Amino acid sequence: MNFTYPIRDYKDVQRLKNYYLERSEYRNYLLITTCLNTALRISDVLNLKWSDILDSRNRILTHIIINEEKTGKSNKIFINDQIKYAVRLYIKNCPKGTYVFDNGKGRHITREYAYMIVKNAGIGSGIGGAVSCHSLRKTFGYHAWKKGIPPALLMEIYNHSSYTVTKRYLGIIQEDKDTVFNKIKL
């Protein structure tokens, strides 16, 4: 199995995210935006139903509350402005099924199909084909860490039971360590 890495360059993240927006493919835009902004595993993203995001009056909720498929743990995720924008575009322009990422047959799209959506955006935006759904989960943590979010809090967000796993997710490279040494001028 290939190891996935976060997308480190913020401009690359934006190009990837906007790939489907520029093509008016709002479901795919929402998929990538949701993955980047929730740090959820793709299995949990694909299982999202509209009732997890909208109230009975079709207003966007403040949080997604789910039980994670892999861990069985409950998680409450804030719905930020980027997700809200993508949801509004999708609702306005597309039919609404039970699942947010509906396949048109009353089920959600498959993990394989979601992978192809992300991979095609990577290729189409010039990032390359090594981008996966799991890369987006890791990208969230990497950019949060670069903005000063403590790794212990990221461990909690990811629902990791070990700090070692969270460290691997952050994809810390020599350049990141060099930056710290360069900033510390005692």
Secondary structure, 3 states (H helix, E strand, C coil): CCCCCCCCCHHHHHHHHHHHHCCCCHHHHHHHHHHHHHCCCHHHHHCCEHHHHECCCCCECCEEEEECCCCCCEEEEECCHHHHHHHHHHHHHCCCCCECCECCCCCECCHHHHHHHHHHHHHHCCCCCCCCHHHHHHHHHHHHHHCCCCHHHHHHHHCCCCHHHHHHHHCCCHHHHHHHHHHCCC
